[in-house]
Amino acid sequence: MDQQHQAYWKANIKLVISCLVVWGTVSFGAGILLVDFFNQFHIGGYPLGFWFAQQGSLITFLVLIFYYAIRMNRLDRHYGVNED
């Protein structure tokens, strides 16, 4: 593999890992580890810790899907591997 393909792959893996860290932090950290702290606050009558555990990780995952797609399109154009 040449230098450009290695740089593209490295950038892709870095993006995937950063997205997984964000998702893991929100779902595991906010929904499990910090649930007692977040339960002090309420949204729509439900404790915030419950909201993070039930909805927050799903919404974060959906946002990360769109973020990943946008960033990958930029990476594809930058490294000349876009599908246009």
Summary of the structure (lengths in Angstrom):
residues: 84
radius of gyration: 17.4
end to end distance: 23.0
largest distance: 56.1
contacts: 220
relative contact order: 0.15
helix: 80%
strand: 5%
